[in-house]
Structure formats: C-alpha cells, structure tokens
C-alpha cells in the first residue's frame, strides 16, 4: 500500500474513534442529567423539541446553583420553622386559603434562609431543580393552587392538596444537611 492509503486509513480511524467518543460522552452527559434532574429532565424533554437546548439549560442551572451559597439550616431555625409549620396546619381548619398562603410564604422563608434567591417563582423552580427535582412538581402544583385560592377559585380539597404539596418541599428543605450535590 502506498503512504497515501495508510494516511487515509489512519485519518478515517481517528475520525471514527473521535465520533464514537463524542457519542459516548453525550450519552454519559445525558444519563448524568437524567439522574440528577429526574422528573424535571423528563418534563423539559417532553415540552421542548430541541433536546440539546434542554441539556444546555440544565447544565446552566447546575452552574448557577454552584455559585449560590446554599447552606443547611441551623438546628434552632429548623425547630422554629417546624413549629411555624404546625401552626399553619392548625390554622387550615378555620382558614384554609389563608393557611395555604402562609405555607407558600413559609417555604419561601426557608429557601431564603438556606441561600436560595426567592424574588421570581420561575427562578426558584430553576434553582430548586438542581437539588430538589423530585419534589419540584409538588411545588409547582401547590403554587398553582395557591394562585387560584387567591382568586377564590380553589375548593377546600384542592387547598388541602396544596398543603400536602407544600409540605413535601418544606420537609425536604428543612431537613437537608448537604448542598444537594
């Protein structure tokens, strides 16, 4: 064989190895994101046509989250928040709409003390998705019901469900001792 053919074979082999390596790296990244974001990964993939854009968004979320100073709550804060949650649940009997609003505010307070920005709901979802993807749908549902409750459009059963959903995220935020990484 001539030198040209050998060079061509080597170039084709290098390109093939690089292509296989690229595909393997993409699969590993996709698998890592799917594992990290769980239901949030699946929800975003179902909602968007461009899968690469979704993965880039999730990676950007991880990078933003890494820059936040997320910290566990001190024991005294956890106890105080747990006590406040009990009070909110007790108020539900007499004023369910008010209790749901309080539950929303209490979750936001815990988030703020932990170091999460709380100004914008969509940003809260984005930031929480990195370490709390499994309970994110609870938070979305609770927030949606809370909005309807503010307009007097939610039934008592829906308000009860909102409390259950808020509690799922509240307890996770309250008792988490790591940075969720």
N, C-alpha and C positions, 0 to 999 in steps of 0.2 A: 504494500500500500504506500501511497505517496504521503508526504508530510501533510499536504492539504487535507486529505481524507482523515488522517489521525487528528488533526486540529479540529476539524468539523465534528468528529465523533466526541472528542473531549468537550467541546463547546455545548453540544446537544446534551451530553450527560450532565454537565454543570447546570445548564438551564433546567433540566428535568429535576435534578436534586433540589435546586432552589425553589422550583414550583411546588414540589411535594412538601418541602419545609415550610413554605408560605401557607399552604393549605392546612398543615398540621398546626401551625401557630394560630391560625384563625380559629380552628376547631377548639383548641385549648382555651383561647380567649373567650369564645362563645360559651363554652362549658363553664368556665370560671364565673362569667357574668350571670349565667342562668342559675348557678348555685348560689351566688351572692344575693341576687335580687329576687329570686324565686317567682312568686306570682306577679310582681311588678314587671319583671322581664317579659313574662308571657303576655301580660296586659298590653305593654307597649308594642310588642311584636305584632299583636293582633290589630292594633289601632293604626299602625304605620306601614306603608308599603316598602320604604327603604330600610332594610334591616341594618345596613351599615351605619346609617344615621342614628338609629336607635342605640346601637352599641357605642357609638361615639358619645351620645348623650349620657349613657350610663357611666362611661369612663370619666366624663367631665364631672358627673355627680360625685364619683369617688374622689376625684382630685379636689373638688370644692370641700367635701366633707373632711378630707385630710387636713385642710387649712383651718378648719373650725377647732375651737378649744372645747371639745365635748368632754365632760367630766362626770363622774358618778356623784350622786348626791351624798352629802354628809348624813350620818345616821339621824341626827336631830331634825334635819329637813325632811327625810323620808318619813319619820314618825309624824311630823306636823302635817305633811301632805296626806298621809294615810288617815289621820284624824279628820282633816277637812273633807276628804272623800266620803267618809262615813256620814258626816253632817249633810253633805249634798244628797247622798242616797236617802237619808231620812226625810229631807225636805221634798223628795219626789212624791211622796204620798199626798201631800197637800197642794203642791205647786209643781207639777211635772215639767211644764215648759220652762219655768224659772230654773229648776234643777238641771235641766239639760244645758241651758246657757251657762250655768255655773260650772258644770262638768267640762264644757269646752274651754272656759277660762282657766280652770284648774290644770287641764292638760297643757295649755299654752304656758302657764306659770312654771310648771315642772320643766318643760322644754327650755324656757328662758334660763332658768337656774342651771340647767345642765350645760348650757352654752349654745343652744340652737337659736338662730335668728327666728323671730316669730312675727315679723311685720306682714308678710304676704303668705296666704294659705298655700298657693301653688309652690312657693319656695320651701315652705315647711314640708310639704309632701316630698319634694325632691331631696331635701336634706335627710329626712327620716328614711327614705327608701334605701339608703346605703346600709344602715344598721338595723332597720326595723321593717323590712319588706313584708314579712309575714303578717304584720298587724296593720299594714297601710290601708288595706281595703276596709278594715273596721273604722279607721279614722275618716276615710272618705265618706262612708255611709253615715256615720254619726254626724259629720259636719253638714251633709246634705239634709238630713232630718232636722238638724238644729236650725238650718236656714228656713225650712218650711214651718217649723214651730214658731219662729219669729214672726211669720206672716199668718199665724194661727191656722195652718193648713195641715197639721200633723195630728194623728189620733194618739190617744194615750198609749196604745200598744206600740205605735211607732216610736213614741218618746221613750218607752221602756227599752225598746231595742237600741235606741241611740245611747242610752246609759250603758247597756251591755257592751256596745261597740267602743265607747269611750274608755270603759274600764279595761278592756283588753290592752289598749295602748298605754293607758295610765300605769297599769301594773308593770308593764314591761319597762317603761321609762323609769319608774320608781325604783325598781329592784336591780336594774342593770348596773353592774360594777365595773364593766370594761368599756372600752371605747367603741365596741361594736365592730372591731376589725379582725 
